[in-house]
Amino acid sequence: MLSSLKRIFSDDAQWAATRTTAAFSARALLSVGIALFLAFSFQLQSPMSSVTTVMIVANPTVGALVSKSVWRIIGTIIGATISVGLMAVFVQSPVLYFMGLSVVVGLACMAATFLRLFRAYAAVLTGYTIVIISAPAFDNPDGIFLSAMSRLAAVVVGIVTTAAVFMVTSPRRSDTLFIQIHGLFRDTVNYILAFHQGYSNVPAQNADAPPGSTFRALPSTFHDSRAAMLTRIARLSDAVEYAAADNYDISVRQREIRAGLARLSGIVASYHPHTITPADTEQDRAVHGEIVAMLHTLLDLTKDQALEAMWTQGCARIQHARAIMIDEARATHSPRSLLFLDDIQDLLGQIDTALQDLSRRGSAGRRLRLQPYLEWPTALRNAARGALITLLATLIWYVLHWTAGPTMMLYVVAAASLLSTLPSASRAAGMMAAGTALGIPAGLLCHIFLLPQIDGYPLLWLSLCIMLLPGVWLQFHPKFGVGGFGYGVFSTVMLQVNNPIHYYNDISLFNGWMALFMGCIMLVLSFRVILPPNHRLDAARLVMSLTRSLHRLALSGRRQGKEWLVWENLQLQKVIRLAMRLSFFARPASMHEYIDAALATLSLGRLIERIRTIAGSPDIMGAQQAAIYDALDTFSELSHNPLLTAASLRRAATILCPPDALTLRPAAQVEAMACLEQAARIIEDIPGFLDQRGPLQWAEDYPAAHRPPLAAVRTEAG
C-alpha cells in the first residue's frame, strides 16, 4: 500500500491522473448533494431520481456542458411526452402498452447507437424517462400526468445541477487543446520520419525489379504504434467537438481542426506493408534524404513555435520538397521509383493541407462536413436487445404481479440504453451487471450502518458520498470503468431514499434488490446469450462495405458535393471498427494482415480518385481515356474476381505508357500509368481480403475460413 502511494506521488503522470479522478469525483458528489437538496426542497416525490440522473449525465469528459445539458433535456421531454401518449393510447390494454413500450425503447437504443458523443444521451434519457414516469402510474393510470411532471422535474433538476457545477468548477482553456494538437502533429511527423529512416539501410536491390512490399526495416511494434496513433487522433477529434460547444477559440476553427486531424489519420493509415518502397539507387537515396531533411525542418520549426506561427515556413518547405519529387518522377526511368515518387508527392500534399487546416482559420477544411459511419447491423441488434429485454421485464411483472417489477423495468431499460452507446455492448453488459450486483451488498451495509445514524441532510449527503465514491472513482479505470458506472448509477436506486425517508422496510428493500439482481441476469442473457454478437460476421460485413465503397468510387466517383477527405474518413472509421471486431477472435498475426489490407483499400481509393482526375486531362487521348474507364468498370468484379480487375488495370497502364516510353510521354500519361500500376499491385497483394469468398466471409467451422487471410481464392484472372 505504501509503495503504491509512493508511486502515485513520485510519478508525475500517475499524480496527474489521480488529481483528475479526484476532481471529477468531487464535482460529481457535489452535484449529487445539491441536486438531492433541491429535490427535497421542491418536495418532489422521488428525490433520488435527481441523484440517479446526476450519475448518468456526469461525464469524465470536460466540455460541451451546455450542449450536453440541452440534448439531455430534449431527451427527457421526448421521453415524458411518449410516456404520457403511450399510457393514454393503451390505458385499457396492458399487453399492447408493453409492446408499444418495447418498440419505443428499441428505437431509443438504436438512436443511442447512431448518435455520437453527448448527443447519444438524448436517446438514453428518452428511454430512462419513459420508465420512471410510467412505473408509478401502472396502478393508477389517471395520475400519469402528475407523475410525469414530478419525475420530469427531478430529472431536470439533476441535469441542470450537474451542468452548473461542472461549468463553474471545470477549466475551459483552449491553450491546453492547442498544445495537444501541436504535440500530435510533431508525433505524426516523427512517425513518418521513423518509416523513412528505417528504410535508409535496406540492402541494395535491382531498381527495375517489381515493386516490393517488405517492412523489414520497421520495428516489431509498428502495428501497435500505428493503432495507438489512430486512437489518439480519434480521441483528440472528439475532444475538439466537445470543446467547440462552449469555447469560442475552438468553435470558430472546429471544422478546420477536425479536417486537419482527419488528414493526419489518413497520413498515418497510408503507411502499411502494401506501400511502395523505393529501390536502393542513388536517385532514391537522394529522394529519401530530401524527405528526411524536410521532416527534420518541420520538427525544428515546431520545436519552439506554435503551428499558427510557423505554418507559412513549414508549408513552403513541404511544397519545395514536393516539387523536387515531381521533377524526379518526370526524370526517372525506373517503374518502381516512379511509383514511389508518385505516391510520396501525393502524401506531401496531404501533409501540407493538414498543416494549413491545423494552423489557421479559413483553410480548405472549413467547407468539409465529416460524416459518422452508421453501422446498421449493430444498431438493429441493439434495438432488438432493448425491445426484447423490455418486453420480458414487463411481461414478468404483469404475469407475476410482482410489486418490484417496475424497479426491474427501470434497470433493464436504462442499462440497455446506456450499453447501446458503447462500441461493444455485449462485452460491457457483463461488467455493468457485475457493478450493479456489487451495489446490493453495498446498499445493505449502507442501510445497516449509515442511514440509521442520520439526523439531517448533511449526514444523508455524507452517507451517499461514501456509498457512491467507489463507483465514481472507478469510472476512470480502463478495465473497470463500465462496472464502476453501473455501480454508481444504480446504487442510488437501491437505497430507496424517498420523501419522507423510510429506511426500515426490510421486505421492500430486499424485494427491490431482488428485482435489480434479476435485471442484471436478464441484461446478460439478452446481450450475450439470446442475441449474442457475431464478431466474425460483423467483421466480414465491414470488409464487404469497404469493397463496395471502392466499387462505387470507381464506377461513379464521389457523390456530388462530397469531398475526398469525407470518403476517406468514413472508410477509416470502418477500419477502426474492423480492428475492434477482429480483436475478439483473430490471432494477432492474422489481425495485422487484415488491418494492413483494410488500410490498403484506403490507398486504393486514393489512387482511383487520382486516376479519375487525371483521365480528364487534355494530355489523355480518346483511346487512352477509354482504356482507363474500361479498367475502372472492371471494379464491378472486384468482390468476385479481384485478379481480373488487377489485370485490366495493368493492361490500361500499358496502353497509356509502355515501360520503355517513360521519357517520351506527357507527364499526365506517366502519372496515370503509375497510379494504375500501383492500384493493380495493391489488389494483387490482397485478393483474399477483397473477394466475397475470402476466408473472413466463412464461418469458423468451414475449412475455407482457415485459408491464408490475403491469398487469392481464384488464382487466375478469368
Buried (B, 14 or more C-beta within 10 A) or exposed (E): EEEEEEEEEEEEEEEEEBEEBEBBBBBBBBBBBBBBBBBBEBEBBBBBBBBBBBBBBBBBBBBBBEBBBBBBBBBBBBBBBBBBBBBEEBEEEBEEBBBBBBBBBBBBBBBBBBBEBBBBBBBBBBBBBBBBBBBBBBEEBEEBBEBBBBBBBBBBBBBBBBBBBBBEBBEBEBEEBBEBBBEBBBBBBBBBBBBBBBBEEBEEBEBEEEBBBEBEBBEEEBBEBBBBBBEBBBEBBBBBBBBBBBBEEBBEBBBBBBBBBBBBBBBBBBBBBBBBBBBBBEBBEEBBEBBBEBBEBBBBBBEEBBBEEBBEBBBEBBBEBBEBBBEBBBEBEBBBBBBBBBBBBBBBBBBBBBBBBBBBEEBBBBEBEBEEBEBEEBBBBBBBBBBBBBBBBBBBBBEEEBBBBBBBBBBBBBBBBBBBBBEBBBBBBBBBBBBBBBBBEBBBEBBEEBBEEBEEEEEBBBBBBBBBBBBBBBBBEEEBBBBBBBBBBBBBBBBBBEBEBEBEEEEEBEBBBBBBBBBBEBBBBBBBEBBEBBBBBBBBBBBBBBBEBBBBBBBEBBEEEBBBBBBBBBBBBBBBBBBBBBBBEBEEEBBBBBBBBBBBBBBBBBBBBBBBBBBEBEBBEEEBBBBBBEBBEBBEBBBBBBBBBBBBBBBBBBBBBEBEEBEEBBEBBBBBBBBBBBBBBBBBBBBBBBBBEBBBBBEEEEEEBEBEBBBBBBEEBE
